[in-house]
Amino acid sequence: MPIDGFHMKPNTMTVRAYDETPKHITGSIEIDLVIKPQLFLVTLQVMDIYPSYNMLLGKPWIHAIDAVASSLH
C-alpha cells in the first residue's frame, strides 16, 4: 500500500499501550532520513492511533547526531 511514495510492508506485531491495552501495528515503512552530513535508514511502524507521547525517544539515529529531545530536559 503506497503512502505518499512509500511502500508499506505488512506487519502483524501488536504492542501494548501505557494502559496495557493491545494496539495493532498496521505496517512498517523504511525511509532515508538525511541529517547532514549523515544518512540514516529508519524503519517506522504505522499505527492508527492518536498518540499522546513522542515515539522518537530512544532511537539510535537521534543519539548519533547528538540531538536531545525537549522532553528530556
Summary of the structure (lengths in Angstrom):
residues: 73
radius of gyration: 14.1
end to end distance: 38.1
largest distance: 40.0
contacts: 132
relative contact order: 0.18
helix: 11%
strand: 41%
